[in-house]
């Protein structure tokens, strides 16, 4: 309890949130009775599982980096910066297919073939893992200017997770045929 009291004091002096996960009702009452947490407000959060706590922390971090114009940096200029060669980026764009994905739409599905690489240029996507008899687990969420699907693509493996759009999202798809032509 002393360690939790110290954490509570640090939390009060600093500008950060304190999250507890998988805390039993009895433990929660004990923490409150010892003055560790006055309530669930004031930046202290309780979550049923560690996954839920991590998802909430990730949500707060991503909210802090939202961009006002989702396509302010074009695909070509983004790739030119990443490749350090604008001409190469211009050539690469010719092999990509632009897709607009609605909120909740699937970009690729767990268990499916890894037949494409996706470059997300606007919006937000989540990587979800499905396990039998359990709700889907979000492994990660990402904003624009990221790539997914490349590991399975180059290994020739099946998709180990699903990728879905958390909001309207624009991705560019490089399928195997275009890759081989390139």
C-alpha positions in Angstrom: 0.0 0.0 0.0 2.9 2.3 0.8 4.1 2.1 -2.9 0.6 2.9 -4.1 0.5 5.9 -1.7 3.8 7.2 -3.2 2.4 6.7 -6.7 -0.7 8.7 -5.7 1.5 11.6 -4.3 3.5 11.7 -7.5 0.4 11.7 -9.6 -0.9 14.7 -7.7 2.3 16.7 -8.2 2.8 15.7 -11.8 0.5 16.2 -14.8 0.0 12.5 -15.7 -2.8 10.0 -15.3 -2.7 7.0 -13.1 -4.4 3.8 -14.4 -5.1 0.6 -12.5 -6.1 -2.6 -14.2 -7.6 -5.9 -12.9 -8.1 -4.4 -9.4 -10.5 -6.4 -7.3 -13.4 -4.6 -5.5 -11.8 -5.4 -2.2 -8.4 -3.9 -3.3 -10.1 -0.9 -4.7 -11.9 -0.3 -1.4 -8.6 -0.7 0.5 -6.8 1.8 -1.8 -9.6 4.3 -1.3 -9.6 3.8 2.5 -5.9 4.4 2.7 -6.3 7.6 0.7 -4.5 6.3 -2.4 -7.4 7.3 -4.6 -10.3 9.5 -3.5 -12.4 8.4 -6.4 -12.2 7.3 -10.0 -12.0 10.9 -11.1 -9.1 13.3 -11.0 -7.0 11.5 -13.6 -7.1 8.1 -11.8 -8.7 5.4 -14.0 -9.7 1.8 -13.2 -10.0 -0.8 -16.0 -11.1 -4.4 -15.9 -8.1 -5.6 -17.9 -4.6 -4.5 -18.9 -5.6 -4.4 -22.5 -8.4 -1.9 -21.7 -6.0 0.3 -19.8 -3.5 0.2 -22.6 -6.2 1.0 -25.2 -7.3 4.0 -23.2 -3.7 5.3 -22.9 -3.2 4.8 -26.6 -6.5 6.7 -27.3 -5.3 9.7 -25.3 -1.9 9.8 -27.0 -3.4 9.6 -30.5 -5.9 12.3 -29.7 -3.0 14.6 -28.9 -1.4 14.2 -32.3 -4.5 14.6 -34.5 -3.8 16.6 -37.6 -6.2 19.3 -38.8 -5.9 18.4 -42.5 -5.8 14.6 -42.9 -4.2 14.7 -46.3 -1.9 17.7 -45.8 1.1 15.8 -46.9 0.6 13.9 -50.1 1.6 10.3 -50.6 4.3 11.3 -53.1 5.8 13.9 -50.8 5.6 11.6 -47.8 7.3 8.8 -49.7 9.9 11.2 -51.1 10.9 12.2 -47.6 11.0 8.6 -46.4 13.0 7.3 -49.4 15.1 10.5 -49.5 14.6 10.5 -53.3 11.5 12.2 -54.7 12.0 10.7 -58.1 11.8 7.1 -56.7 8.6 8.1 -54.8 7.1 9.4 -58.0 7.8 6.1 -59.8 6.5 4.0 -56.9 3.1 5.9 -56.8 2.4 4.6 -60.4 2.1 1.1 -58.9 -0.3 1.9 -56.1 -4.1 1.7 -56.0 -5.9 4.4 -53.9 -8.7 3.1 -51.6 -11.1 5.0 -49.4 -12.1 2.9 -46.4 -15.2 3.8 -44.3 -15.2 3.6 -40.5 -15.2 0.0 -39.5 -14.2 -1.2 -42.9 -11.7 -4.0 -43.3 -8.3 -3.4 -45.0 -7.2 -7.0 -44.5 -8.4 -10.0 -42.6 -6.7 -12.3 -40.2 -6.2 -15.7 -41.9 -6.3 -14.3 -45.4 -3.5 -14.2 -47.9 -0.8 -11.6 -47.5 -1.1 -10.5 -51.1 -0.7 -6.7 -50.6 1.1 -4.0 -48.7 -0.9 -1.0 -47.5 0.3 2.6 -47.0 -2.0 4.6 -44.9 -2.0 8.3 -45.8 -5.0 9.7 -43.9 -7.2 8.5 -41.1 -6.6 5.9 -38.4 -6.3 2.2 -38.4 -6.2 -0.6 -35.8 -4.6 -4.0 -35.8 -6.9 -6.6 -34.3 -6.1 -10.1 -33.1 -8.9 -12.7 -33.0 -8.7 -15.6 -30.6 -11.3 -18.4 -30.1 -13.9 -17.6 -27.4 -12.5 -14.2 -26.7 -13.3 -10.7 -27.9 -10.9 -9.2 -30.5 -7.8 -7.7 -28.9 -6.5 -4.4 -30.3 -2.8 -4.7 -30.7 -2.1 -1.3 -32.0 -3.7 1.8 -33.5 -1.9 4.1 -36.0 -2.5 7.4 -37.6 -1.6 8.4 -41.1 1.8 7.8 -42.8 2.3 4.3 -41.8 2.7 0.9 -43.6 1.0 -2.4 -42.8 1.1 -5.9 -44.2 4.7 -5.9 -45.4 5.9 -8.7 -43.1 3.4 -11.3 -44.3 3.8 -10.1 -47.9 7.5 -10.7 -48.0 7.3 -13.9 -46.0 4.5 -15.3 -48.1 2.5 -16.0 -44.9 -1.1 -15.7 -44.1 -2.3 -12.6 -42.2 -1.8 -13.0 -38.5 -4.1 -10.1 -37.6 -6.8 -8.0 -39.1 -6.5 -4.3 -40.0 -9.6 -2.1 -39.8 -10.3 1.6 -40.2 -11.2 3.4 -37.0 -12.4 6.4 -39.0 -12.6 7.3 -42.7 -9.2 6.3 -44.0 -7.3 6.6 -47.2 -4.8 3.8 -48.0 -2.7 2.9 -51.0 -2.4 -0.7 -52.0 0.6 -2.4 -53.6 -0.5 -5.8 -54.6 1.8 -8.7 -55.6 1.2 -8.3 -59.3 2.2 -4.6 -59.2 5.1 -5.4 -57.0 6.4 -8.0 -59.5 6.0 -5.5 -62.4 7.8 -2.9 -60.5 
